[in-house]
C-alpha cells in the first residue's frame, strides 16, 4: 500500500478578477515562484493560478517531437452531413 503525502501550500494570494486583469504579469511571476493565486469573482473563489509542476526550469520545450506521427486526412474539415441534417432539422422546444 502506497501512502500519498498531501500537497501543502504555504503562500496563497486571493485576488478578484479585475485585479488579475490589471496585473496579470505580476501574478504569473509569483505563481512561477511557487505561490498559489486564487482568483475570485465577486469574492467567490473560481480558479487557481499556480506553476506547472514537473517541468525543469531553464530547459527549453522540444518542438516537433511527433512530426510525421500523424497524417491529417484530406476530408478533415469536410462537413458532416448527418450532423448538419440533425442540427438544422431539430426544432427547439419551448
Residue, then its C-alpha position, 0 to 999 in steps of 0.5 A: x500500500x502506497x501512502x500519498x503525502x498531501x500537497x501543502x501550500x504555504x503562500x496563497x494570494x486571493x485576488x478578484x478578477x479585475x485585479x488579475x486583469x490589471x496585473x496579470x504579469x505580476x501574478x504569473x511571476x509569483x505563481x512561477x515562484x511557487x505561490x498559489x493565486x486564487x482568483x475570485x469573482x465577486x469574492x467567490x473563489x473560481x480558479x487557481x493560478x499556480x506553476x506547472x509542476x514537473x517541468x525543469x526550469x531553464x530547459x527549453x520545450x522540444x518542438x516537433x517531437x511527433x512530426x510525421x506521427x500523424x497524417x491529417x486526412x484530406x476530408x478533415x474539415x469536410x462537413x458532416x452531413x448527418x450532423x448538419x441534417x440533425x442540427x438544422x432539422x431539430x426544432x427547439x422546444x419551448 
